[in-house]
Amino acid sequence: MSWISGLFVAVAVAVMWLAAAGYVRLRHPLDRLHCATFVNAGAGLALLAACLAAEGVSDRAGNILVVVAVNLLGGAAASYATARALRLRGSLPEVD
């Protein structure tokens, strides 16, 4: 593993730790959904960049790209559906 790919892996780990700290700090469930989206976008793209730096364009990088794309699109839709269901159900506290 080259130092560039190691740097991208370290960025992915830092993104995950930052999101975990944000999850602990944020109070409302809708705000906490942003932490999951941050992990999906930040860590997924950093791991894709690490794979591209280590191997170049390969089948593995293509698979990671597909997983990241599906995760970004599916994660956004799932976050929206979860937030809407919680809002319609009335189980969320009112946000100032």
Summary of the structure (lengths in Angstrom):
residues: 96
radius of gyration: 16.2
end to end distance: 47.7
largest distance: 50.5
contacts: 253
relative contact order: 0.14
helix: 84%
strand: 0%
